[in-house]
Amino acid sequence: MIAWMYRWLPIVFGCHCRDDRSFHYHGRRFPICARCTGELAGILVSLAASFFRLPPVWLAVCLMAPMVIDGFVQLCTAYESTNPRRFVTGFLFGYSLLALLWLSTGAAFRWGRGIGLALAGTG
């Protein structure tokens, strides 16, 4: 039953699935790394929170920055991030990513509705 997660989650998230950068439970590696696990958790929390309130665009963009900075610094220096830090930065990124998707979709619908009403002469 869980085998599909080990096959599809790495593809969906583009995950490297490195053993040293993944969480383990009872000796078994999670299907995706700590950062992607955080992104998935953030997406799920954002999905639930979107029924109540979404953050403003500026805040969502700012919440994405820690993962970008952490990954970039790790890429360009000898600094090695920790799995808990990867999870938290991934969580913030995933939460913000879905929030921006909802916000941009809503803006596109409002924009399209405005054009439609203007063309119909009722706007």
N, C-alpha and C positions, 0 to 999 in steps of 0.2 A: 504493500500500500504506500509506503513512504518512498519507495524506489523512484517514483516519478519526480520527487523533489530533488533528488541527487542528479537526475538527468536534466530537468528543465530549469530549475532555479539558476544554476550557473550560466545557462544560455541567456535567460531573460535579463540577468543582472550584468552579464559580461564579466563574470567573476573568475579570478585566477585560482581560487580554491586552494591556496597554499596552506599546508598543514600547520605551519608555525604562526600563521595569521588567522587561524580559525579557532572558534570555541569547540570544546569537546564535552560530550555528556556520556558518562559511563564508558569512557574509552572510545567513543565513536565521534568522528569529526562531523560538525554541522555541514549541511550541503553547500553552504556559501560561507565566505570569510566573515570576520567580525564586522568589517565596515559594511558589507552588503547585508549582513544580518540586521545591523542598525538601520540601514536604508529601508529594508522591508518592514521593520517595526515602526519606523517613522511614517511610512506610507499608510500602514494600517491605522495608526493613531490619528493621522491627518484625515483619513476617510471617516472615522467616527466623529472627530471634532468638527468636520465640515458641516455637519447638521446643526451645529450651534453657532460657531463664529470662525471666520478665517482671519489670519493676520493680514495687516496691510502689506502691499507689495514690497515696500522698502524694507520691512522687517523680514519678510520671507527671503529676500535676496541677501540680507545681512546674515541670516541663519545658515545660508549655504556656504558662506566664506570659510568657517573653520575647517571643513573637510578639504576644500580646495587648498587652503594654506598648509594644512597638515600633510596632505599628499605631496604638494609641491616641495615643501621643505625636506620631506623624507626622500624625494627623488633627487634633489640637488645637493644634499649634504650627507654626512655620515649619521645623522639623527635617525633613530628607529622608534617609531611610534609604538604604543602599547595597544593590546587588543581592547581594553576598556575605552581608551581614547578613540580608537577607530570606531567602536560601536557608537559612542556618543556623537562624534562628528558625522557619522553615517546617518544616525537617527535624525539629527537636525536637518541634514540635507534631504533625506527622504520625506520628512514632514513638509519642508518648504517646497520641494518639487511638486508634490501633489497639490498643495495649497495654490501654487502658481498656476498649475494646470486648471484647477477649478476657477480661479480668478480670471485667467485669460479666456477660458471658455465662456464664462458669464459676460465678459466684456465683448467678445465676438458676437454673441447672441444679441446683446443690447444694440450693438452697432448695426448688425444686419436687420434687426427689427426696425431701427430708425430709418434705414435706407428703404426698407419695404413700405413703411408708412408714408415716407416722403414720395415714393413713386406712386403710391395709391392715392395720394392727395389728401390723406387723412392725418398727416403728421404735422 
